[in-house]
Amino acid sequence: MDLWLSVIPPIVAIIFAIWTKQVIPSLLIGLWIGSFILTQSFFGSFYKTVDYITGVLTTSGNIHVVLFLYIFSGLVALIQLSGGIQAFAKFVGKYIDSSQKTFVALWALLPVTFVDCGFRVVATGAIIKPLAEKYKIAKERLAYMLNNSSSPVILLIPIATTFVGYIIGVVQNGMNTTGIEGSAFSYYLQSLPYQFFSYFSILIALTTIMPKLNLGPMKELIQNHSSKKADLQTEFAEDMSHHHKAETSKDQTGNAMKGNMEHNHDMNQEPSLKPKLMNLLIPLLTLIPLSFFLMIGSEESSKAMLVALILTLIVTFLLYFFQGLKLAEQVDNFIKGGNKLIVTIGILIVAWPISTVSQDLGLTTLIENTLSNTISSTFVPVITFVVTAAVSYFIGSSWGSWALMMPVAFTLAVATGASIPMIVAAVLSGGTFGDVTSPVSGMTAMSAGIAEADHMKYVKAMSPYNLGAGVLAASAFFLVPIVF
């Protein structure tokens, strides 16, 4: 069999994903085509496709990741239902008296909103938006700060986030593809110093807190808003009275969210309990130490995180139950919250086997025979970053691009002798670039929607910043392997 056939499944999946903006159907098409090439039978290809999908679900590590993602999303929904976010919003509002302090508060909320990108954007938006309107902050500027303080930051937090579970899954997939043994979590930890796009995008975003350091369309927006004159105190008081009702009365996420809802948690519902800070803090202060404790020395990091999450869920259920929140309502909202990550889970379930079918067709051998002697390991990280960034930009999905590119990147790294941690970082950085930059990204649309910003005006305003961070990241992925 021609080894070049092994590249068809991932290439077809990427092309269809860019064309349709639908990752799961694209992955399924790629998987089926690979199965057809293997079996040379129409009906047999469907049987083989089913075998590949069911095969990944019989691996305990994969099941741990799937359960972690579902339960985590359900836990986030329970926290919102409890009123913990509303209580924190009231607490924070007492200490803000300027636009710059508003942005400082936005970033300072990370310790209580870092568990998930959707949770981070919507919860922080609910807290900060009234203050942003009070101090005449441009909506597009608020959207930029919400978006760039989410996935670039959360990617760097190696515990108690939905990202960790998913990243372990895709890294493990790359390891399985190339036969590398060891801990997927360990490779993720080793990649953190090389997450160049996250570092540069965070640095640029923090720098732009100072109005004078903005440029281009964003600078014009700041100047336009600073020239407006109004009775700010009256406007703020009116907004605080109707803010939460307005949030629940309309869909603000825009059409770009359709088909790309991987992080979209419905945080706009009214709480069922009297808002209390402890309803937010206790679950977080249970999950984080438990995760650290159970993962120390654990040979199965995904299992340790799942156990910590289950114990935290039990504590959370009891905490809210003794405050009067009925068990039936908690279970109902937990299931609804978990279901919001079904698309993400689906991506994983069909992305895992597409790398397997490519290997069965000889992808590793092909790369070893054709690229190991033609591409220097020095250039592999920057090539990986640029290609992943392009894929994520066109399909609008960081997690989709990670699933598509990680097995290919691992194979290329092994064939050329490139640094595995740096390759992992290049894939994750490239996906993050698209997540915060692409006009069709779910997170871009969500950030604009929560800030009530015009979507394309926001994209135009933030693009110079993220493109600049992307160029700096590409330069780092090129220079670091040469220097070190």
N, C-alpha and C positions, 0 to 999 in steps of 0.2 A: 504493500500500500504506500502511495506517495505521502511522505511526511508533511508536505506542504498542506495537505488536507486538514492537518491538526489545527491550523490557524483559522479555519473557516468558522467554527462555532463562536469564538469570542469576537471575531471581526463582524460577523453577521449580527450578533447581539448588540454591539456598539453602534453599528450603522442604523439598525432599527430603533435603538433607544434615542439616538440623535434625531431621527426622522419623526418618530411618533411621540417622543417625550414620555413614553411608557416603558418603565424598566422591566417589570415582571413579564409582560408578553414578549418583549424582546429577548430576554434571557431564555424563556421557554422555546422560542423559535430556534435560537442558537443551539439549545440542548437537543431539540428534536432533530435538527439537521445533522448534528454530530452523531446522534444515535442511528440515523438513516445511513450515514456513511459507513458506520461500523457494521450494521446488520445487512445492508443492501436489500432491505425488505420494508415495504410500506407499513404493513401491520406490525412486523417485528420491531420497527423503530419506535412505535408507541409503547410496546411492552418494555423495550429497553429504557425509554424515557422514564416510565413509571419505576422501573428498577433503580435507576439512578437517584430519583427523588426519595423513594422510600429508604434507600441505602443510607443517605445522610441522616435520616431520622432515627436510625438504629444505633447511632454513635452517641454515647452518654454525654460527651463534651458538647456536642451540637444541641442536644436537648436542654442542657444546663443554660446555654446562651438563649435559646428560644424562651424558656420559662422566665429567665431573668428579665428579658425585655418586656414580656407581657405583664409580669407582676409589678415591675417598676412603674410602668405606665399607669397601672391601676392604683398604685400607691399615690402617685402624683394627683390623680383625680380625687382621691379621698382627702388629701391635704387641702385642695381647693374647696371641697365641699364643707370642710370644717370651719372656714372663715379665718384661717391663719394668715393668709395673704392680706386680707382686709385689715386685720389688726396691726400688721406690720406697716401697712401704708399709713395708717393714722399715727403711728408712733414716729415714723420717719418725717412726716410733714411738719412736725413741730420744730425741727432744727434747720430748715432750709429757708434762706432769705435772699438768694441770688441765683442767676442762671448757672454760674460756674459751680456753685454748691449743689445745684440740681444734678449736674453731670457727675460730680464727685459721689453723690448719693447713689446715682445709677450704677456706678462701678462698685461702690461699697456694698451693694445688695448681693453681690456674687456669693458670699458664704451661705446665703439662705435661698438662692435661686439657681445654683449651679447643676442641679441634678439632671436637667434635660434642657435642650435648646428651646423647644416650644414653651416649656414652663418658664424658662428664663425670660424670653421675650414678652410673653403675655402677662406674667405676674409682675415683672418689672415695669412694663408699660402701664399696667393698672395703677401702680404706685406713683410713677413719675409723671405721667401725662398731665394731670391737673397742675402740677408744679411747673411743667414746661410751658403750659398755656399761660399760667400766671406771669411768668417772666419772659413771655414773648419769644420763646425758642422756636426756630423754624421747624416745622413738622418733619421735613426731610432730614434735618440734622439730628432730630430725636431718633428717627428710624435708623439712621446710620449708626448711632451709638448703641441702640438696642441690638442691632444685627451683629456688629463687630465686637460686642462684649459677650456674645453667646458662643457659637461653635469654635472660633479661634481660641477662646479661653478654656472652654469645657474640654476641648481636645487635650489640653495640657494637664488635666486633673485625672490622675490615674486610679481613682477609686470612687465608688458610690455614684456613678452616672450611667445613663443609658449608653453613652459612647463606649465605656469600658467593655461592657458585655459584647457589643457589636464588633468592636475592634478586635477583641480576642478571637471572635468567630472568623473574621476575614483573614487575620494573620495566620491562624491555625490552618485555614484553607490553603494559603500560600505554602506553609510548611509541609502540608500533606502532598501538595503538588510536586514538590521537589525532594521529598523524603527526608527533610530536615527534622531532627529530633530536638526535644527541649521544651521550654515553656513559651507559649505565645505571649503571655503577659510579660515575661522577661524581655522579649524582643520589643514589645511596645514601650516598656520603661526605658530601654536603651535608646529608643528612637527620640525620646523627648528633647534631648539637647539639639537635635537637628530639625525641629519643627519650625523652620525658618519663616514660613509665611505667617504662622500664628504670631511669632515674636514681632515681626515687622508691622503687621496689621494692627496689633495691640498698641505698639509704640506710636504709630501714626495717629490712631484714634485718640489716645491720651493727649498727644500733642495738640490736637485740634480743639481740646477743651478751651484753650485760649483763643478767643475770636480772631485776634490779629494773625494767628498762624494758619488760618484757613486760606484756601485758594480756589480759583475757578468758580463754577456755579454755586458751590457751597458758600463762598465768601459773599457772593451777590445776595444769596438768600438771607444771610446774617445781617447784611446792611439794610435790606428791605424791612426785615422784622424789627430791627433796632430803631427804625425811623417811625414806627407806628406809635401812636399815642392813644391811650385809653385808660379808663378807670380800672386798674388791674385788680384792686382789692374786691370791687363789686363783681367783676367778671369771675374771679377765683371762687368767691362765695357761691355764686350761682352754679358754677361748674361742679363744685363739690356736692351740691344737692342733687344733681341729676346725672352725675358721671356714670355710676354703675348701671342705671337704667338705660342710658344711651348705649352702653357697651353691649347690652343684651338685646337691643332692638333691631340690630342690623348686622349683616355680614360684611365685615370690613376687609377681608383678606384678599378679595379680587379674584378674577378669573384665572390668574396665573397659578393659583393654588390647586386648581382642579388637576387630578392625576398625579399630584406630588404632595401628598398630605402626610409624609412620614413623621413630621414632628408636630403636627397641628393638634394640640390638646385644647379642648373646649374649656377655657378658664373663665368664661364670662358669666357663669351661672351664679345665682345668689346663694350664699352659704346657708346651710341648714342649722348651724349652731351660732351662738353668740361669738363674734370674733374674739379670739384670744391668741396672744403671742405663742403660748405653749403649744397650741395645736400645730404650729409650723415647726417650732424649735425641737420639741421632743422627738418626733420621727427622725429628723436630721441628726440630732445628737445621739440617737440610738444606732442609726445605720452606719455612720462614719466610723466611730470607734470599733463597732462590731466587725466591720469589714476589715479594718487594719488588723485586729486581733486574730481573726480566723484565717486571714491570708498569709500571716507570718508562718513560714515553714510549710505551707500547704503545697502539695504536689499538684493539686487541681484547683487553680485559682478561680475558674468559672464556677465550680461547685461551692467553694468557700463563699464567694460573693452571693450566690443564690441562697445559701443557708442564712447568711447575715440579713438578706432582704426578707426572707420568710419570717425570721424572728422579729424584725422591725415591723412587718405587716401585722403580726399578732399584737404587738404593743400598741400600734396605731388603732387597730380595731377596738381594743379594750379601752383606750384613752377616750375615744369618741363615744363608745357605747355608754360609759359611765357618766357622760355629759348629756345623755338623752338621745343620741342619734341611733335610731333603730338599726338592728343588724341587717334587716332586709334591705333598707335603703343603702347601707354601706356596701353590701354585696352587689346590689344593682349598679351603683356608681363605679365600683371597682371593676366590674366586667365591662362596662361602657368605656372606662379609661383604658383597660387592657386592649380592647378591640381597636383603639385608635392607632396601635402599632402593628396591626395585622399586615399592612402594606410592607413595612420594614421587615417583619418576620418572613413574609412571602419572598422578598428579595433575597434574603439569606438562603432560604430553602431551595430556591432555584439557581442561586449563584454558586453554592457549594458544588453541585454536580456538574455544572458546565466546565469547571476546571478539570474535573475528573475525566470527562469524556475527551477533552483536549489532550490530556496525558495518555489516555488509552489509544489515541490516534498518533501519538509520538511527538508531542510538542516539545518535550524536554530534549529529546534526541535532535530534533530539528534545530533548536536554538543552539545547542552545543556544537553542532556540525557547521552552522552557518555564521553565528555571531561571536562565538567565544574567541576567535582569532582575528575578528575584523573590527570589533568595538572595544575600545579601551575601557577598563572598569572606571576610570576617572570620569568618563562622560555619562555613565549609566544613570547616576542620580538626577542630573539636570534633565536628561531626556525623559526619564520617568516622571519627573515633576511637570514638565511642560505638557506631555501627552495626557496625563491624568487631569491637569487643570483644564485642558481643552475639552476633554470628554465631559467633565463635570459641568463646565460652562454651558455646553450645548444640551445636555440632558437635564440640567438643573437639579442634580441630586448628588450630594457628596457620598452618601452611603451606597448609592448605586454604582458610582464610579469606583469606589473602593472595592466593591465586590467584583467588578469587571476587571480591574487592573492589578489587584494584588497578586493573583496567581501568575500572571504574565511577568510582573516585575520580579517576583521571587525566582522564577525560572531564568530570567535574564541575568539576575545578580549571581546566581550559582554558576551559570555558564561563563561569566566574565570575571568572577572573583571579586565583585563589588561588595561593599559593606552592607550586610543585611539590615542592621538598624537604620542606616541612612536611606536605604531603599524603602523601608517601611515608612520612614518620615516623609520621603518624597511623594509616595502615594497619598498618605493622609493629608499632607500639605496641599497637594494639587486638588484633592476633593474639597478641602475647606475653602480654597480660593473660589471655586464655582459656587459653593454654598452661599457665600456672602456677596457674590458679584453678579451672578447670572440673572438676567431679567425673568427667567422662567423658574428660578429656584423657589421652593416653597418657603424658605426662611426669608428671602428677600421680599416676597409678597406679604408674608405674615408681618414682618417688621413695618412695612409701609402701611399695612392695614391697621395695625394697632396704633400707630402714630397718626392715623388719618391723613397720611401724606399722599400726594399724587404719585402713583407707582413709577411712571417713566421719568418724572422730574427727580424723584429720589434716585433712580438708577443713574441718571446723568450726573447728579451731584456727587454721589459716592464713588463712581467709577475711577476718577483720577487717583483717589487714595488707594483703592484696592489694586488697581493696575500697577501703581507705584510699588506697593508692597510685594506684588507678584514678581516684578522685575528684580527687586532686591533679593527676594527668595531664590529666584533662578540663578542670580549671580552667586549667591552663597552656595547653592548646590553644585555650581561649577568650580568655585574657587577652593572650597574646603577640602575636597578630595585631592586637589593639587598640592595644597600647602601642607596638609597633614597625611 
